[in-house]
Amino acid sequence: MKKAVLLIAILMLTGITVHAQEKLTGLEIMKKVYNRPTGNDMEANLTMILISSSGNERVREIKQYIKDSGDVEKKIMFFIKPADVRNTSFMNWSYDDPKKDDDQWIYLPALKKIKRISSDSKGDYFMGSDFTYDDLGDRKPEEDTHKILREEKLNGEDCYVIESIPKDEDYMYSKTVTWIIKDKWIGLKKEFYDEDGEYLKILNIKDYKKIKDYWIITQTEMDNVQKNHKTVMKLSNIKIDTGIPDSKFTERMMKRGLK
């Protein structure tokens, strides 16, 4: 008994406190992923490769800009090649307010018209890819109920495996399952299930790197197992915190393009 009292006294005198390790909830883990710092702004070249079931490839070259002003993250993409999609542009505004949905627009040069993406159209696939308009936005953690299924290694990384079920029963996915790297808070793999609960597609992170102390995902691969179609996204010439002006993210700029 005296030894126990003496040990407690020593711990108190040296300022050492013993705490049980706090266990994170599924929601807290997904919030860490959502809030992972990636810089105030970023510009990069984006290569989109569409791969058909027969192995044929279509390559699209895009210039992308992103800016996070605190309460809203803005993204704009300008298609450069090939000629049939040149000058097409897409813009997404994601708000920190969990009650506010993303705003999205697409400019189609053949029509010389900017189209606002309605909530009913966010399940449509973007420019022939395997990413929906909704996938290109930022889904807020509060929109789903999250459950930790297990912990396991994937590609040598210690991961949480999180099941996320949408609170909105009419959402396009019945659930997703994500492998989260514990110390980097990167979603390394994500499975999507359709409205009927059938396995639909899988997103794999093929490459990521540290740039200016930020973990940046540089290559992803979305494989639609139901359509046997694949989309690869590769980022290059990445520049972070260069001071991109707000004027870059406007409907006027969508029409103007990269002139």
N, C-alpha and C positions, 0 to 999 in steps of 0.2 A: 504493500500500500504506500509506504514511504517513497519507494522508488518511482511509483506512478506519479505521485504528487511532485516529486523532484523533477521528473521529465516534463511535466506540464509547466512548471515554473521556468525551466530553462527555455522552453519554446516561447513562452510569453516574453521573457527578457530579451531574447534574440530577435524578436519581431517575426518569428516564423509561425504561420498558421497553416493548419492542415485542412484542406477542403476535399470533399468528394468530387470527383470529376463530373461536371455538369453534362448531362446528355441532351443533345439537340433534338428537337422535334422535326418532323418532315417539313413543316412550314418554315421553320427557322433555317433549315438547310437550303431550301429553295429561295429564301430571301437573300442568303449569302451569294447564291449564284446570280440572282437578279441584280444585286447591288455590287457585284465584283467590279472594281475600278478598271476602266479602260482608257482613261485620259479625257480631257475636255473636248477634243475633236480629233478626227482622223480622216485622212484621204488615202486612197489606194486604187490600184488597178485591179479589177475583178474579171477573172476569166470564168465563164459559165460553159460547161461542156454537157450537152444533152446526148445520152447514149441509149439508142433504141434496143429492142429485144434481139435484133439481128446483129447488134454491135456497131451499127453506123453511128458516127459522131457528127454533131453540129456544134460549132464553137462560136461563142459570142463574147465580144470584148466590151467591157463596161468601165466607166470611171465612177467611183463612189466617194461621197463625202458624208461624214457624220459629225454632228455637234450636240453635246449635252450641255444645256444651259441651266441645269438644276431641276426645274419643274417640267421640262419637256426635252426629249431627245429627238433630233431631226435628222433624217436620212434622205439623200437624193442620189439617184443613179441615172447616168446618161449612157445610152447604148451607142457604141462607136462602130462596131462591125458585127455582122456583115451588112451589106447595103440594104437588105430588106427590112432591117430593124434600126438602121442608123437614125439618130435624132429622137428615137423614142426615149421617154424619161419617166421615172417613177419617183414619187416622194411619199415619205411616211413620217408622221409626227406621233410619238408615243409620250403619253403624259404620266407623271408620277401619281396623279390623283387616281386611286383605284376605281373610282366611279365613272371615270371618263375613258371612253374607247379611243383607240387609235384613229387618226384621220389619215386617209390615203388617197393619192391622186395618180393618174397615169395620163401622159400626153402622147397621143397618136398623131404623128406628123402627116400621115395621109389624109386624115380628117381635119387637121389643124385645130384640134379640139382637146381640151383637158377634161377628162372624165373622173368624177369623184367615185371612189369605190364604196358602194353601199354595204351595209352589214350583211345583206343577203348574198353578196357576191364574194365575200372574203374566203369562202370555201373553194372558189375557182382557182385553177392552177395558173401561176404567173409565167407568162411568155413561153408556154410549152414546157416548163420545167416541172419538177416533182415537188416544188414548194408552193403552197397556197399563199394567197395574199396575207392570210392570217399568220402563216409561218414567218413572214417577213417582218411582222410587227413584234412588239414585246408583250408577251402574255404575263400578266401580273400574278404573283404567287397567290394572292387572295382569291383569285377566280377559281381555284381548285382546292379540293381536299387532298392532303398529302399524307402518305403512310410509308414508313420505312419498312421495306420488305426484308432486307438483310444487308450485310456488309461483306464485300468480296473484292478480290483483286481483278483488275482488267488491264491488259497491256502493261503489267508491272506496277500499276497504280492502285493504291488503297481507295476503294470507292464505297459510297452509300448507294444503295439501289432504292429508288423512290417511285412509288406508284402515285400518280396524280389523276384524280377523277373530277371532271368539271362539275361545278355547282349548277350550271345551266344545262338542263337535260337535253336541250336542242342543239348543243354544241356539236361541231362536225366530228370530233373524236370522242369516243366513249371513255377512253383513258389513254394515258401515256406512261411509260416506264423509263426512268432516266438513271444512268450510272454517273454519279457525281464524284469527281476527284476530291478527296477530303481536304488537302492542304492548299489546293489551287481554286476550288469552287468552280470547276469547269465541267459542263455536261459532256462526258466523253462518248456516250452512246445514248440514243433515245428511240424507243419503239412507240409507234403510233397504232392505235386500234380504231377501226371505223365505227359508225353509229350502231352497227349490229354486233360489235364486240370482236370482229374478225381482224386478224393481224393485217395491217395495211402497208406500212412502210417503216424503214429504219434509217435513222440519221447517225452516221459515224464521223467522229472528228479524226481526221487523218494526220493533221499536223497543227501544232500550236507552239508559240515561242514567246520569250520575254522581250519586250521592247519598251525601253524607258521605265523599267520596273513594273510594267503591266503585262499580264498574261493575255496574249492576243491569239484567237483562233485564226489560222491562216489557210486551212483546207478542210472542207467538209464534203461528205458524199451522202446523198439522199437516194435510197434504193426503194422504189415502189414495187413491192413483191407481187401485188395483185396485177399490175400492168406490165411487169417485167421491163421496167424503164428506170433509168438512173440519171441523176444530175450531180455533177461535180462542180464545186465552187472553189476557186483558188485566188487568194489575195497576194499581191506583189507590190513592190515600190511603196510600202506602207510608211506614212509620215504621221506622227502624232504631235498634238499640241502646237500647231503652226499658226493658230489664230484665224481660223476660217470665219468670215463674217456672216451674220444672220441673213444678209441679202442673198446668199447663195441658195437659201432654202425657200424659194417663193415660186408661185405659178408663173411669174414673168420669166424667171430663170429656166423653168421647165421648157418653155417655148423657145427661149433663146439658145439653150444648149451650151456647148463648149466653145462657142465662137470667140 
